[in-house]
Amino acid sequence: TGRFVRDAFESLTRSIDILGRRVGVGGVWDDLDKNISPSLREKSIMQSCTDVRESLMTCSGIAAVYGVGAISASVASGVNAVPDIAGGPIAPAEQKNVKNSSFLAVPPIGVVMSQQMKEEESLNADGEISIITKLERHVCGITSSVSQQSLTLHLFEICTTLGSTTEIAKRLNSRAMPIELGKVSDVEDSLTQPPSKRAKIETNGPITSIRPIIDEVEYLSARLSVTWDTWVS
């Protein structure tokens, strides 16, 4: 996860640096041909603007998952939300229940909902049967999708297995889950001061508007609490 995040922000830094150079920051554009150079420069600048926009969208999604999403999940659950316990990035095949979304290629943040040890029989090289103990976890994973119109957080119910502490969690299955709105009073009671502007709620429940981070954390943590209560019930 650290590598994903580092690469994304380094890419943003490079794309902004390239854009600055092409618009003349730190130097002057050399017009070798006064008839062609202006159009080439304009095309080059527009391409750099597109690259910066894509990088900003990716970094914004990462910040939402590992910032607002992680803090809200920690507040709602009482335990730290951590990366890498829900497996790798959500694959396209796992997005079939989520319409019009392209998820970021970063591992979701996760909170362990339940876990248990399971024993499996394995045939070793000598032809003998040995017992292998694995840890099976049910994790609530949070990831995001970003478009030019919105940034959306998505909730997944994920089952993973882990053979040892040095292994990467293997995702057995996953399914998209709605973030429940619950009763307005339930959400309002969890906020010290109700925000003046409500987040836009889609049919499957993701949050898509821009709000101050503290309001976002309070509101999302309240909705996660309501959502997890429905899972338990």
MDAnalysis code that builds the backbone (N, CA, C; Angstrom):
import MDAnalysis as mda
import numpy as np

u = mda.Universe.empty(699, n_residues=233, atom_resindex=np.repeat(np.arange(233), 3), trajectory=True)
u.add_TopologyAttr("name", ["N", "CA", "C"] * 233)
u.add_TopologyAttr("resid", np.arange(1, 234))
u.add_TopologyAttr("resname", ["THR", "GLY", "ARG", "PHE", "VAL", "ARG", "ASP", "ALA", "PHE", "GLU", "SER", "LEU", "THR", "ARG", "SER", "ILE", "ASP", "ILE", "LEU", "GLY", "ARG", "ARG", "VAL", "GLY", "VAL", "GLY", "GLY", "VAL", "TRP", "ASP", "ASP", "LEU", "ASP", "LYS", "ASN", "ILE", "SER", "PRO", "SER", "LEU", "ARG", "GLU", "LYS", "SER", "ILE", "MET", "GLN", "SER", "CYS", "THR", "ASP", "VAL", "ARG", "GLU", "SER", "LEU", "MET", "THR", "CYS", "SER", "GLY", "ILE", "ALA", "ALA", "VAL", "TYR", "GLY", "VAL", "GLY", "ALA", "ILE", "SER", "ALA", "SER", "VAL", "ALA", "SER", "GLY", "VAL", "ASN", "ALA", "VAL", "PRO", "ASP", "ILE", "ALA", "GLY", "GLY", "PRO", "ILE", "ALA", "PRO", "ALA", "GLU", "GLN", "LYS", "ASN", "VAL", "LYS", "ASN", "SER", "SER", "PHE", "LEU", "ALA", "VAL", "PRO", "PRO", "ILE", "GLY", "VAL", "VAL", "MET", "SER", "GLN", "GLN", "MET", "LYS", "GLU", "GLU", "GLU", "SER", "LEU", "ASN", "ALA", "ASP", "GLY", "GLU", "ILE", "SER", "ILE", "ILE", "THR", "LYS", "LEU", "GLU", "ARG", "HIS", "VAL", "CYS", "GLY", "ILE", "THR", "SER", "SER", "VAL", "SER", "GLN", "GLN", "SER", "LEU", "THR", "LEU", "HIS", "LEU", "PHE", "GLU", "ILE", "CYS", "THR", "THR", "LEU", "GLY", "SER", "THR", "THR", "GLU", "ILE", "ALA", "LYS", "ARG", "LEU", "ASN", "SER", "ARG", "ALA", "MET", "PRO", "ILE", "GLU", "LEU", "GLY", "LYS", "VAL", "SER", "ASP", "VAL", "GLU", "ASP", "SER", "LEU", "THR", "GLN", "PRO", "PRO", "SER", "LYS", "ARG", "ALA", "LYS", "ILE", "GLU", "THR", "ASN", "GLY", "PRO", "ILE", "THR", "SER", "ILE", "ARG", "PRO", "ILE", "ILE", "ASP", "GLU", "VAL", "GLU", "TYR", "LEU", "SER", "ALA", "ARG", "LEU", "SER", "VAL", "THR", "TRP", "ASP", "THR", "TRP", "VAL", "SER"])
u.atoms.positions = np.array([
    [0.826, -1.197, 0.000],
    [0.000, 0.000, 0.000],
    [0.868, 1.258, 0.000],
    [1.925, 1.222, 0.793],
    [2.820, 2.375, 0.829],
    [3.406, 2.691, -0.532],
    [3.732, 1.648, -1.294],
    [4.291, 1.855, -2.631],
    [3.261, 2.485, -3.562],
    [2.010, 2.018, -3.479],
    [0.946, 2.582, -4.310],
    [0.803, 4.083, -4.046],
    [0.741, 4.430, -2.769],
    [0.535, 5.826, -2.385],
    [1.727, 6.681, -2.803],
    [2.934, 6.192, -2.544],
    [4.133, 6.947, -2.914],
    [4.187, 7.203, -4.419],
    [3.941, 6.170, -5.213],
    [3.998, 6.313, -6.666],
    [2.961, 7.311, -7.175],
    [1.763, 7.291, -6.565],
    [0.702, 8.200, -7.009],
    [1.079, 9.652, -6.762],
    [1.612, 9.954, -5.592],
    [1.951, 11.341, -5.276],
    [3.224, 11.787, -5.991],
    [4.148, 10.874, -6.238],
    [5.319, 11.229, -7.042],
    [4.902, 11.527, -8.482],
    [3.930, 10.781, -8.984],
    [3.417, 11.043, -10.330],
    [2.757, 12.416, -10.401],
    [2.036, 12.795, -9.344],
    [1.415, 14.117, -9.293],
    [2.480, 15.207, -9.302],
    [3.543, 15.008, -8.521],
    [4.630, 15.994, -8.480],
    [5.277, 16.164, -9.848],
    [5.530, 15.041, -10.526],
    [6.155, 15.114, -11.844],
    [5.256, 15.814, -12.857],
    [3.973, 15.479, -12.839],
    [3.061, 16.064, -13.827],
    [2.899, 17.569, -13.611],
    [2.877, 18.019, -12.359],
    [2.787, 19.457, -12.088],
    [4.079, 20.158, -12.519],
    [5.207, 19.513, -12.276],
    [6.490, 20.090, -12.687],
    [6.558, 20.242, -14.210],
    [6.105, 19.208, -14.928],
    [6.119, 19.270, -16.393],
    [5.184, 20.371, -16.892],
    [4.007, 20.488, -16.277],
    [3.073, 21.543, -16.676],
    [3.689, 22.919, -16.455],
    [4.345, 23.093, -15.304],
    [4.976, 24.378, -15.026],
    [6.023, 24.739, -16.056],
    [6.816, 23.782, -16.460],
    [7.849, 24.040, -17.459],
    [7.237, 24.410, -18.810],
    [6.136, 23.747, -19.155],
    [5.532, 23.999, -20.471],
    [4.802, 25.337, -20.548],
    [4.373, 25.867, -19.394],
    [3.719, 27.180, -19.411],
    [4.730, 28.303, -19.180],
    [6.019, 27.937, -18.992],
    [7.046, 28.960, -18.906],
    [7.589, 29.237, -17.532],
    [7.190, 28.455, -16.508],
    [7.723, 28.654, -15.167],
    [9.156, 28.128, -15.123],
    [10.109, 29.006, -14.783],
    [11.502, 28.593, -14.699],
    [12.227, 28.613, -16.026],
    [11.579, 29.112, -17.065],
    [12.219, 29.159, -18.375],
    [11.287, 29.758, -19.412],
    [11.775, 29.915, -20.605],
    [11.002, 30.513, -21.690],
    [10.831, 29.487, -22.807],
    [9.606, 29.408, -23.326],
    [9.334, 28.496, -24.449],
    [10.060, 28.991, -25.692],
    [10.810, 28.106, -26.311],
    [11.608, 28.477, -27.476],
    [10.798, 28.231, -28.749],
    [10.319, 29.310, -29.362],
    [9.543, 29.207, -30.601],
    [10.488, 29.070, -31.790],
    [10.757, 27.849, -32.177],
    [11.645, 27.618, -33.317],
    [10.968, 27.981, -34.628],
    [9.655, 27.773, -34.674],
    [8.883, 28.098, -35.868],
    [7.652, 28.881, -35.426],
    [7.592, 30.149, -35.770],
    [6.504, 31.011, -35.290],
    [5.139, 30.592, -35.827],
    [5.110, 29.790, -36.873],
    [3.834, 29.343, -37.424],
    [3.321, 28.073, -36.743],
    [4.238, 27.199, -36.359],
    [3.846, 25.895, -35.800],
    [3.994, 25.839, -34.281],
    [5.006, 26.498, -33.764],
    [5.322, 26.379, -32.338],
    [4.167, 26.758, -31.408],
    [3.427, 27.849, -31.656],
    [2.316, 28.186, -30.744],
    [1.270, 27.078, -30.623],
    [0.908, 26.456, -31.742],
    [-0.091, 25.387, -31.691],
    [0.469, 24.142, -30.999],
    [1.750, 23.857, -31.245],
    [2.372, 22.723, -30.564],
    [2.442, 22.959, -29.059],
    [2.751, 24.193, -28.681],
    [2.824, 24.511, -27.260],
    [1.449, 24.377, -26.610],
    [0.417, 24.884, -27.284],
    [-0.937, 24.778, -26.741],
    [-1.344, 23.319, -26.558],
    [-1.044, 22.491, -27.549],
    [-1.367, 21.065, -27.456],
    [-0.595, 20.406, -26.326],
    [0.671, 20.775, -26.162],
    [1.501, 20.222, -25.102],
    [0.980, 20.621, -23.728],
    [0.568, 21.875, -23.598],
    [0.033, 22.354, -22.309],
    [-1.272, 21.645, -21.971],
    [-2.143, 21.468, -22.946],
    [-3.416, 20.802, -22.702],
    [-3.203, 19.350, -22.276],
    [-2.222, 18.683, -22.882],
    [-1.909, 17.315, -22.497],
    [-1.395, 17.263, -21.060],
    [-0.564, 18.243, -20.701],
    [-0.058, 18.295, -19.326],
    [-1.180, 18.575, -18.336],
    [-2.125, 19.427, -18.726],
    [-3.277, 19.706, -17.857],
    [-4.094, 18.436, -17.611],
    [-4.259, 17.643, -18.659],
    [-4.982, 16.375, -18.523],
    [-4.259, 15.436, -17.572],
    [-2.927, 15.363, -17.696],
    [-2.138, 14.502, -16.815],
    [-2.242, 14.962, -15.359],
    [-2.190, 16.268, -15.139],
    [-2.307, 16.801, -13.771],
    [-3.682, 16.492, -13.200],
    [-4.715, 16.663, -14.013],
    [-6.074, 16.381, -13.544],
    [-6.218, 14.915, -13.145],
    [-5.703, 14.002, -13.958],
    [-5.789, 12.579, -13.639],
    [-5.042, 12.262, -12.341],
    [-3.873, 12.857, -12.178],
    [-3.091, 12.617, -10.966],
    [-3.789, 13.185, -9.738],
    [-4.376, 14.374, -9.884],
    [-5.107, 14.975, -8.765],
    [-6.307, 14.121, -8.368],
    [-7.001, 13.573, -9.347],
    [-8.150, 12.714, -9.059],
    [-7.710, 11.467, -8.298],
    [-6.612, 10.863, -8.740],
    [-6.115, 9.663, -8.066],
    [-5.689, 9.964, -6.641],
    [-4.935, 11.034, -6.453],
    [-4.456, 11.382, -5.108],
    [-5.610, 11.795, -4.186],
    [-6.621, 12.439, -4.759],
    [-7.794, 12.803, -3.952],
    [-8.520, 11.553, -3.463],
    [-8.642, 10.567, -4.355],
    [-9.275, 9.308, -3.956],
    [-8.486, 8.587, -2.883],
    [-7.164, 8.569, -3.017],
    [-6.311, 7.936, -2.005],
    [-6.459, 8.646, -0.666],
    [-6.465, 9.991, -0.695],
    [-6.614, 10.760, 0.540],
    [-7.965, 10.497, 1.199],
    [-8.997, 10.319, 0.372],
    [-10.329, 10.041, 0.930],
    [-10.369, 8.681, 1.613],
    [-9.753, 7.668, 0.985],
    [-9.776, 6.311, 1.557],
    [-8.934, 6.234, 2.824],
    [-7.663, 6.673, 2.729],
    [-6.743, 6.528, 3.853],
    [-6.809, 7.691, 4.840],
    [-7.623, 8.700, 4.507],
    [-7.824, 9.821, 5.406],
    [-9.201, 9.759, 6.045],
    [-10.193, 10.312, 5.351],
    [-11.557, 10.345, 5.888],
    [-12.096, 8.942, 6.146],
    [-11.889, 8.025, 5.181],
    [-12.408, 6.665, 5.347],
    [-11.796, 5.949, 6.532],
    [-10.475, 6.030, 6.667],
    [-9.790, 5.332, 7.760],
    [-10.153, 5.911, 9.120],
    [-10.181, 7.245, 9.216],
    [-10.519, 7.869, 10.500],
    [-11.962, 7.559, 10.886],
    [-12.868, 7.658, 9.919],
    [-14.290, 7.390, 10.208],
    [-14.505, 5.950, 10.640],
    [-13.859, 5.012, 9.954],
    [-13.996, 3.602, 10.320],
    [-13.424, 3.338, 11.710],
    [-12.328, 3.998, 12.039],
    [-11.727, 3.831, 13.368],
    [-12.645, 4.386, 14.456],
    [-13.246, 5.541, 14.189],
    [-14.161, 6.144, 15.157],
    [-15.389, 5.262, 15.349],
    [-15.944, 4.764, 14.251],
    [-17.172, 3.968, 14.325],
    [-16.946, 2.603, 14.968],
    [-15.767, 2.006, 14.740],
    [-15.512, 0.646, 15.228],
    [-14.794, 0.600, 16.564],
    [-14.044, 1.652, 16.879],
    [-13.261, 1.645, 18.115],
    [-11.908, 0.981, 17.968],
    [-11.576, 0.514, 16.767],
    [-10.262, -0.079, 16.491],
    [-9.674, 0.612, 15.274],
    [-8.368, 0.518, 15.128],
    [-7.722, 1.181, 14.003],
    [-8.035, 0.476, 12.686],
    [-8.446, 1.269, 11.700],
    [-8.595, 0.741, 10.345],
    [-7.210, 0.698, 9.715],
    [-6.863, -0.415, 9.110],
    [-5.512, -0.589, 8.570],
    [-5.578, -1.088, 7.124],
    [-4.544, -0.796, 6.333],
    [-4.482, -1.316, 4.965],
    [-3.950, -2.739, 4.948],
    [-4.043, -3.367, 3.799],
    [-3.434, -4.671, 3.513],
    [-4.095, -5.865, 4.203],
    [-5.141, -5.649, 5.007],
    [-5.813, -6.811, 5.612],
    [-7.008, -7.257, 4.776],
    [-7.333, -6.477, 3.736],
    [-8.481, -6.814, 2.893],
    [-8.039, -7.296, 1.516],
    [-6.747, -7.594, 1.366],
    [-6.244, -8.031, 0.072],
    [-5.848, -6.851, -0.796],
    [-5.580, -7.117, -2.067],
    [-5.132, -6.085, -2.994],
    [-6.272, -5.227, -3.503],
    [-6.001, -4.417, -4.524],
    [-7.040, -3.552, -5.104],
    [-8.249, -4.356, -5.581],
    [-9.423, -3.737, -5.526],
    [-10.648, -4.378, -5.987],
    [-10.563, -4.579, -7.498],
    [-10.662, -5.830, -7.924],
    [-10.544, -6.166, -9.343],
    [-11.842, -5.820, -10.082],
    [-11.754, -5.601, -11.413],
    [-12.961, -5.289, -12.193],
    [-14.061, -6.328, -12.036],
    [-13.679, -7.604, -11.893],
    [-14.690, -8.656, -11.750],
    [-15.487, -8.510, -10.461],
    [-14.915, -7.845, -9.458],
    [-15.592, -7.654, -8.182],
    [-16.458, -6.406, -8.177],
    [-16.461, -5.659, -9.269],
    [-17.209, -4.416, -9.336],
    [-18.548, -4.582, -10.042],
    [-18.965, -5.831, -10.268],
    [-20.158, -6.072, -11.079],
    [-21.432, -5.538, -10.440],
    [-21.445, -5.406, -9.096],
    [-22.634, -4.904, -8.415],
    [-22.616, -3.394, -8.231],
    [-21.568, -2.735, -8.729],
    [-21.452, -1.288, -8.598],
    [-21.494, -0.680, -9.984],
    [-22.475, 0.144, -10.255],
    [-22.682, 0.694, -11.586],
    [-21.833, 1.951, -11.793],
    [-21.339, 2.079, -13.012],
    [-20.663, 3.291, -13.465],
    [-19.527, 3.723, -12.537],
    [-18.725, 2.763, -12.089],
    [-17.625, 3.093, -11.197],
    [-16.357, 2.390, -11.651],
    [-15.265, 3.102, -11.563],
    [-13.953, 2.541, -11.832],
    [-13.103, 2.809, -10.599],
    [-12.832, 1.773, -9.853],
    [-12.160, 1.948, -8.570],
    [-10.677, 2.248, -8.737],
    [-10.138, 2.941, -7.757],
    [-8.713, 3.226, -7.748],
    [-7.926, 1.935, -7.565],
    [-6.745, 1.897, -8.177],
    [-5.911, 0.692, -8.090],
    [-5.070, 0.708, -6.822],
    [-5.738, 0.856, -5.678],
    [-5.068, 0.813, -4.376],
    [-5.842, -0.141, -3.467],
    [-5.162, -0.832, -2.555],
    [-5.866, -1.742, -1.646],
    [-6.845, -0.981, -0.758],
    [-8.000, -1.554, -0.477],
    [-8.945, -0.876, 0.411],
    [-8.450, -0.842, 1.843],
    [-8.907, 0.155, 2.581],
    [-8.665, 0.191, 4.024],
    [-9.629, -0.794, 4.661],
    [-9.248, -1.435, 5.768],
    [-10.102, -2.479, 6.318],
    [-10.243, -2.450, 7.825],
    [-11.393, -2.918, 8.285],
    [-11.667, -3.129, 9.712],
    [-12.122, -4.574, 9.878],
    [-11.494, -5.307, 10.791],
    [-11.851, -6.705, 11.015],
    [-13.169, -6.771, 11.784],
    [-14.165, -7.416, 11.178],
    [-15.467, -7.576, 11.822],
    [-15.526, -8.851, 12.654],
    [-14.895, -9.918, 12.152],
    [-14.819, -11.181, 12.888],
    [-13.689, -12.012, 12.306],
    [-13.174, -12.951, 13.076],
    [-12.107, -13.821, 12.585],
    [-12.119, -15.138, 13.354],
    [-11.613, -16.179, 12.708],
    [-11.550, -17.489, 13.336],
    [-10.434, -18.310, 12.699],
    [-9.907, -19.249, 13.485],
    [-8.866, -20.144, 12.989],
    [-9.525, -21.351, 12.337],
    [-8.997, -21.745, 11.176],
    [-9.507, -22.919, 10.466],
    [-8.367, -23.852, 10.118],
    [-8.638, -25.135, 10.208],
    [-7.622, -26.139, 9.892],
    [-7.921, -26.779, 8.541],
    [-6.867, -26.948, 7.744],
    [-6.999, -27.573, 6.433],
    [-5.974, -28.688, 6.296],
    [-6.375, -29.745, 5.600],
    [-5.453, -30.845, 5.350],
    [-4.644, -30.556, 4.083],
    [-3.357, -30.856, 4.140],
    [-2.472, -30.617, 3.000],
    [-1.563, -31.825, 2.805],
    [-1.311, -32.175, 1.548],
    [-0.436, -33.308, 1.218],
    [0.972, -32.772, 0.978],
    [1.932, -33.188, 1.814],
    [3.301, -32.689, 1.663],
    [4.078, -33.497, 0.622],
    [5.364, -33.175, 0.437],
    [6.191, -33.808, -0.585],
    [6.412, -35.292, -0.325],
    [6.321, -35.714, 0.919],
    [6.517, -37.121, 1.269],
    [5.239, -37.947, 1.140],
    [4.179, -37.295, 0.701],
    [2.911, -37.999, 0.564],
    [2.138, -38.127, 1.856],
    [2.582, -37.431, 2.876],
    [1.893, -37.480, 4.164],
    [0.937, -36.302, 4.287],
    [-0.126, -36.542, 5.022],
    [-1.126, -35.492, 5.238],
    [-0.739, -34.683, 6.469],
    [-0.672, -33.406, 6.294],
    [-0.369, -32.513, 7.409],
    [-1.514, -31.523, 7.591],
    [-1.624, -30.988, 8.773],
    [-2.685, -30.034, 9.097],
    [-2.111, -28.622, 9.070],
    [-2.735, -27.762, 8.289],
    [-2.323, -26.364, 8.201],
    [-3.410, -25.493, 8.841],
    [-2.984, -24.615, 9.708],
    [-3.908, -23.695, 10.368],
    [-3.869, -22.333, 9.683],
    [-5.039, -21.849, 9.310],
    [-5.131, -20.542, 8.654],
    [-6.120, -19.650, 9.397],
    [-5.880, -18.359, 9.293],
    [-6.758, -17.374, 9.916],
    [-7.719, -16.838, 8.864],
    [-8.990, -17.024, 9.097],
    [-10.012, -16.507, 8.179],
    [-10.662, -15.286, 8.804],
    [-10.702, -14.214, 8.041],
    [-11.255, -12.953, 8.539],
    [-12.403, -12.468, 7.671],
    [-13.368, -11.842, 8.328],
    [-14.421, -11.103, 7.627],
    [-14.139, -9.624, 7.878],
    [-13.865, -8.929, 6.791],
    [-13.388, -7.555, 6.871],
    [-14.356, -6.610, 6.179],
    [-14.531, -5.432, 6.757],
    [-15.245, -4.356, 6.079],
    [-14.195, -3.506, 5.375],
    [-14.231, -3.476, 4.051],
    [-13.253, -2.724, 3.274],
    [-13.862, -1.460, 2.692],
    [-13.066, -0.402, 2.674],
    [-13.504, 0.877, 2.109],
    [-12.557, 1.272, 0.987],
    [-13.110, 1.529, -0.172],
    [-12.321, 1.993, -1.302],
    [-13.063, 3.151, -1.962],
    [-12.543, 3.648, -3.073],
    [-13.185, 4.807, -3.697],
    [-13.090, 4.744, -5.214],
    [-13.974, 5.479, -5.848],
    [-13.920, 5.696, -7.289],
    [-13.987, 7.197, -7.518],
    [-13.297, 7.652, -8.557],
    [-13.207, 9.086, -8.834],
    [-13.522, 9.343, -10.294],
    [-14.332, 10.345, -10.533],
    [-14.609, 10.806, -11.887],
    [-14.476, 12.322, -11.898],
    [-14.687, 12.932, -13.060],
    [-14.610, 14.389, -13.137],
    [-15.761, 15.053, -12.388],
    [-16.815, 14.284, -12.110],
    [-17.986, 14.847, -11.442],
    [-17.999, 14.607, -9.933],
    [-17.428, 13.494, -9.483],
    [-17.567, 13.156, -8.068],
    [-16.473, 12.215, -7.588],
    [-16.330, 12.186, -6.276],
    [-15.467, 11.221, -5.596],
    [-16.373, 10.433, -4.654],
    [-16.400, 9.113, -4.819],
    [-17.359, 8.286, -4.092],
    [-16.646, 7.209, -3.284],
    [-17.018, 7.080, -2.015],
    [-16.518, 5.997, -1.180],
    [-17.457, 4.801, -1.295],
    [-16.887, 3.596, -1.369],
    [-17.674, 2.372, -1.496],
    [-17.297, 1.411, -0.366],
    [-18.290, 0.664, 0.062],
    [-18.119, -0.294, 1.149],
    [-18.196, -1.717, 0.597],
    [-17.277, -2.583, 1.062],
    [-17.266, -3.975, 0.630],
    [-17.199, -4.903, 1.839],
    [-17.961, -5.977, 1.766],
    [-17.849, -7.054, 2.742],
    [-16.888, -8.085, 2.148],
    [-15.760, -8.295, 2.813],
    [-14.663, -9.078, 2.256],
    [-14.297, -10.228, 3.190],
    [-14.029, -11.382, 2.593],
    [-13.546, -12.531, 3.358],
    [-12.119, -12.835, 2.888],
    [-11.188, -12.916, 3.838],
    [-9.789, -13.180, 3.499],
    [-9.266, -14.359, 4.317],
    [-8.163, -14.915, 3.853],
    [-7.488, -15.980, 4.593],
    [-6.008, -15.646, 4.673],
    [-5.392, -16.067, 5.781],
    [-3.998, -15.731, 6.038],
    [-3.316, -16.940, 6.664],
    [-2.224, -17.396, 6.015],
    [-1.521, -18.574, 6.505],
    [-0.501, -18.272, 7.579],
    [0.104, -17.075, 7.520],
    [1.094, -16.666, 8.525],
    [1.157, -15.153, 8.559],
    [1.854, -14.628, 9.548],
    [1.933, -13.179, 9.704],
    [2.762, -12.530, 8.603],
    [3.573, -13.308, 7.904],
    [4.417, -12.753, 6.839],
    [3.732, -12.784, 5.473],
    [2.597, -13.449, 5.385],
    [1.890, -13.555, 4.116],
    [0.996, -12.343, 3.886],
    [0.698, -12.094, 2.609],
    [-0.287, -11.080, 2.244],
    [-1.665, -11.728, 2.269],
    [-2.633, -11.036, 2.840],
    [-3.983, -11.579, 2.934],
    [-4.527, -11.913, 1.549],
    [-5.101, -13.121, 1.419],
    [-5.698, -13.559, 0.164],
    [-7.204, -13.384, 0.246],
    [-7.767, -12.650, -0.707],
    [-9.200, -12.400, -0.687],
    [-9.942, -13.580, -1.296],
    [-10.841, -14.191, -0.521],
    [-11.617, -15.333, -0.990],
    [-12.844, -14.880, -1.766],
    [-13.520, -13.882, -1.266],
    [-14.698, -13.346, -1.947],
    [-14.985, -11.950, -1.412],
    [-15.805, -11.238, -2.121],
    [-16.203, -9.895, -1.700],
    [-17.510, -9.518, -2.378],
    [-18.208, -8.600, -1.769],
    [-19.434, -8.078, -2.381],
    [-19.644, -6.638, -1.924],
    [-20.113, -5.825, -2.847],
    [-20.372, -4.421, -2.543],
    [-21.581, -4.309, -1.625],
    [-21.489, -3.436, -0.638],
    [-22.570, -3.221, 0.316],
    [-22.936, -1.740, 0.336],
    [-24.219, -1.429, 0.468],
    [-24.613, -0.010, 0.558],
    [-24.222, 0.572, 1.906],
    [-23.904, 1.847, 1.912],
    [-23.689, 2.554, 3.170],
    [-25.048, 3.060, 3.616],
    [-25.568, 2.474, 4.669],
    [-26.931, 2.775, 5.093],
    [-27.054, 4.218, 5.570],
    [-28.175, 4.843, 5.203],
    [-28.448, 6.193, 5.680],
    [-29.008, 6.153, 7.090],
    [-29.868, 5.160, 7.354],
    [-30.482, 5.069, 8.671],
    [-31.494, 6.190, 8.871],
    [-31.983, 6.309, 10.100],
    [-32.898, 7.381, 10.420],
    [-32.133, 8.686, 10.553],
    [-32.760, 9.754, 10.107],
    [-32.095, 11.052, 10.178],
    [-31.708, 11.371, 11.616],
    [-32.578, 11.040, 12.566],
    [-32.301, 11.332, 13.982],
    [-31.095, 10.562, 14.482],
    [-30.917, 9.313, 13.997],
    [-29.769, 8.507, 14.426],
    [-28.460, 9.149, 14.009],
    [-28.445, 9.681, 12.793],
    [-27.225, 10.316, 12.304],
    [-27.018, 11.668, 12.959],
    [-28.097, 12.436, 13.110],
    [-27.982, 13.770, 13.692],
    [-27.528, 13.705, 15.148],
    [-28.003, 12.701, 15.898],
    [-27.642, 12.594, 17.302],
    [-26.156, 12.360, 17.496],
    [-25.490, 11.783, 16.500],
    [-24.068, 11.482, 16.619],
    [-23.186, 12.685, 16.299],
    [-23.785, 13.767, 15.824],
    [-23.028, 14.962, 15.472],
    [-23.168, 16.013, 16.556],
    [-22.087, 16.649, 16.932],
    [-22.152, 17.698, 17.940],
    [-22.893, 18.908, 17.407],
    [-22.647, 19.230, 16.130],
    [-23.353, 20.307, 15.459],
    [-23.738, 19.845, 14.068],
    [-25.020, 19.731, 13.777],
    [-25.436, 19.269, 12.446],
    [-24.871, 20.178, 11.370],
    [-24.241, 19.608, 10.337],
    [-23.698, 20.432, 9.252],
    [-24.805, 21.115, 8.487],
    [-24.475, 22.279, 7.917],
    [-25.484, 23.060, 7.210],
    [-25.802, 22.479, 5.840],
    [-24.903, 21.643, 5.321],
    [-25.092, 21.085, 3.987],
    [-24.969, 19.575, 4.035],
    [-25.971, 18.869, 3.581],
    [-25.963, 17.418, 3.588],
    [-25.238, 16.870, 2.369],
    [-24.595, 15.741, 2.541],
    [-23.943, 15.082, 1.417],
    [-24.983, 14.496, 0.480],
    [-24.667, 14.448, -0.794],
    [-25.563, 13.858, -1.781],
    [-25.589, 12.351, -1.600],
    [-26.781, 11.779, -1.528],
    [-26.935, 10.346, -1.325],
    [-27.476, 9.709, -2.594],
    [-26.741, 8.736, -3.141],
    [-27.211, 8.015, -4.298],
    [-28.044, 6.823, -3.852],
    [-28.576, 6.080, -4.805],
    [-29.452, 4.969, -4.475],
    [-28.740, 3.887, -3.671],
    [-27.438, 3.698, -3.907],
    [-26.727, 2.663, -3.168],
    [-25.978, 3.222, -1.976],
    [-26.192, 4.514, -1.687],
    [-25.723, 5.068, -0.439],
    [-24.340, 5.674, -0.348],
    [-23.539, 5.869, -1.426],
    [-22.225, 6.467, -1.227],
    [-22.304, 7.968, -0.989],
    [-21.260, 8.543, -0.419],
    [-21.179, 9.976, -0.196],
    [-20.417, 10.594, -1.362],
    [-20.971, 11.648, -1.985],
    [-20.345, 12.162, -3.201],
    [-20.048, 13.654, -3.160],
    [-20.455, 14.387, -2.126],
    [-20.215, 15.824, -2.139],
    [-18.951, 16.169, -1.359],
    [-18.525, 17.435, -1.459],
    [-17.332, 17.907, -0.760],
    [-17.762, 18.634, 0.507],
    [-17.211, 18.245, 1.646],
    [-17.544, 18.842, 2.934],
    [-16.255, 19.001, 3.736],
    [-16.247, 19.880, 4.755],
    [-15.076, 19.969, 5.634],
    [-14.776, 18.600, 6.233],
    [-13.491, 18.300, 6.421],
    [-13.087, 16.944, 6.803],
    [-13.690, 16.502, 8.132],
    [-13.793, 17.418, 9.115],
    [-14.351, 17.021, 10.408],
    [-15.815, 16.636, 10.263],
    [-16.573, 17.415, 9.505],
    [-17.975, 17.091, 9.256],
    [-18.091, 15.760, 8.521],
    [-17.194, 15.552, 7.551],
    [-17.216, 14.303, 6.795],
    [-16.968, 13.112, 7.716],
    [-15.984, 13.230, 8.597],
    [-15.652, 12.128, 9.507],
    [-16.821, 11.836, 10.429],
    [-17.405, 12.862, 10.995],
    [-18.540, 12.666, 11.907],
    [-19.725, 12.022, 11.187],
    [-20.012, 12.541, 10.008],
    [-21.168, 12.041, 9.269],
    [-20.950, 10.615, 8.780],
    [-19.771, 10.347, 8.216],
    [-19.492, 9.005, 7.702],
    [-19.392, 7.983, 8.832],
    [-18.778, 8.351, 9.952],
    [-18.679, 7.408, 11.074],
    [-20.065, 7.060, 11.615],
    [-20.965, 8.038, 11.628],
    [-22.335, 7.760, 12.071],
    [-23.033, 6.802, 11.113],
    [-22.833, 7.002, 9.820],
    [-23.464, 6.124, 8.833],
    [-22.857, 4.727, 8.866],
    [-21.551, 4.635, 9.122],
    [-20.922, 3.320, 9.244],
    [-21.464, 2.569, 10.457],
    [-21.688, 3.281, 11.544],
    [-22.250, 2.649, 12.741],
    [-23.624, 2.058, 12.455],
    [-24.452, 2.838, 11.746],
    [-25.778, 2.350, 11.377],
    [-25.660, 1.153, 10.440],
    [-24.734, 1.220, 9.496],
    [-24.541, 0.132, 8.528],
    [-24.114, -1.143, 9.229],
    [-23.141, -1.056, 10.121],
    [-22.645, -2.245, 10.812],
    [-23.686, -2.823, 11.760],
    [-24.547, -1.968, 12.313],
    [-25.637, -2.481, 13.140],
    [-26.578, -3.352, 12.327],
    [-26.807, -2.970, 11.063],
    [-27.679, -3.781, 10.209],
    [-26.992, -5.096, 9.844],
    [-25.664, -5.106, 9.734],
    [-24.934, -6.351, 9.454],
    [-25.096, -7.322, 10.604],
    [-24.990, -6.793, 11.823],
    [-25.089, -7.661, 13.004],
    [-26.494, -8.201, 13.171],
    [-27.479, -7.312, 12.929],
    [-28.868, -7.742, 13.094],
    [-29.300, -8.661, 11.955],
])
